Amino acid sequence: MLGIRLLCVGRLKEPFYIQACGEYEKRLSRYCSYSLTEVPETGDLRRDGQAVLEKIPPGARVVALCVEGEAASSPELAGYLHRCALEGHSRVCFVIGGSDGLNPAVKQRAHWRLSMSPMTFPHHLARVMLLEQIYRAFTINEGGKYHK
């Protein structure tokens, strides 16, 4: 079973974001081993970046979410996760920065820089959106009806 880690700078505070993430985390449990790691947002991009780098699991494929990353469709994300599993990568770590974005060192460490959109979203909303897309990717790979 593929391990998915969501590594985020900052904590969720708003109940509606917490509830939405909880729903997708519950759904994901059917498809993968899911874990969440949050590092405190200090306001110092260098320090936040170092904290993120220290929490990346050894051997994990790293996907950094950043606006200058590559745009991908839901089926393309599904294909990436499928290839990771086929190639023997047992862990994929998605990284979401804080309100100041991601430290360049974290982007450099990433195997894939992924952009959700050229628009700017609050990083807490990006967490919900990413969890939904990861769930959608697993249902695509399963051949389910969730993705229409």
N, C-alpha and C positions, 0 to 999 in steps of 0.2 A: 504494500500500500504506500502510495506516494505521501511524503510528509510535506505539508505546507506550513510555513511560518510567515506570519505577518509581523513585521518589525517596524514599529512606528515611533516617531518622535512626538511626545505629548500624550496626554490621557484624554479619553472621552469624558465629557462632563454632562452634556445634554442628554436627558433621558430618551429622547426620540432617536438619537444616534446609537445609544447603547442598546435600545430595544431592536432596532433594525439590524445592527451587527449580530446581536444574539440570535436572531432568526436565521441569518445565513450561516452562522457558525454551527447551529443545530443541523441545518440541512447538509452542510459539508461533512459532518461526521459519518455520513453514509459512504462517502467517496474517498476520504483521505484522513490522515492523521493531522489534525489542525492544532496549531499553537499560536498564541499571541504574545509578543514581547513589546512592552512599552518602555522607552527611555525618557527621562524627564527632559522637557524643553527648557534649556537654560537661557536662550537668547544669544548664545555664543555658537555660531555655526561650526567653528572648529571643534569645540568641545562636544557638541551634539554629534558631530560626525564621528569622532573618536569613540563615543559611547555606542553608536550604531555598529561600527566596525568590530568592536569587541563582542557584540552579541550575535554576529553572523555565525551560524553553525558550520563547523568544519565540513568541507566537501559539498556544501550546498551550492546550487545554481542561484545566482543573485539577480533579481529583477528590480531595478530602481525606477520608481515612478517619477518622471520629471517632464516638464513641458517641452523640452527640446528633444525628448526621446522619440522613438519610432511609433507612429500610429499603427494600431492593429485592430482587426475586426475580432468579434467574439470567436468565430471559427479559427482564426489565426492563433489566438491565445490557447484555444483547445489543442491545436496542433502542437504548439510549443510544449504544453504540459505532457502531451502524449509522447513527443520525442524525448523529453527528459526521462520519462519512465523507461522507454525502450532502450535508451543509451545507458541505463543503469544509474542514473542520478536519483537517489532516493529522497532527496530534499530540495525543495525550491523555497527560497526566502524572498518575499516581496518587501521592499522597503519604501515607506512613505515618510517624507521629511515633515518638519514642523512648518510653522507659518512663514519662516524665512527660506524654506526649500531644503535642498540636500547639499551637504558639503561636497565639493568637487572630488575629494578622495573616495567618497562612497560611490559616486557615479563612476569613477575610474575602476572601482572594484567590481562593478556590475558586469554580468555576462550579457545582459540585455537592458537597454534603457527604453522604457515604455512610457508613451504619452497617452493619457486617456482622452485628451482633447487639446486643441490650441487655446481653449478658454481656461480661465483660472477658476478653480473651485476651492472652497475651504478644505484644509487637509482632513478634517473630520468627515466631511461628506465624501471625499475621495476614498476613505476607508470603507464606507458602506458600498460605494459603487464598485470598488475592487472586489470585495467579498461576493457581491452579486455576480460579477463577471467570472470569478473563479468557479463559483457554483454552476453558472451557465456553461462554462467550458467542460466541466465534468459531465454534465447532462448531454452535451453535444457528443462527447466521446463515447458515452453510453448508448447513444442513439435514442435518447428520450425525447419527449414532446415539449419540454419546457422552452427550448429554443425554436421559434417559429420563423 
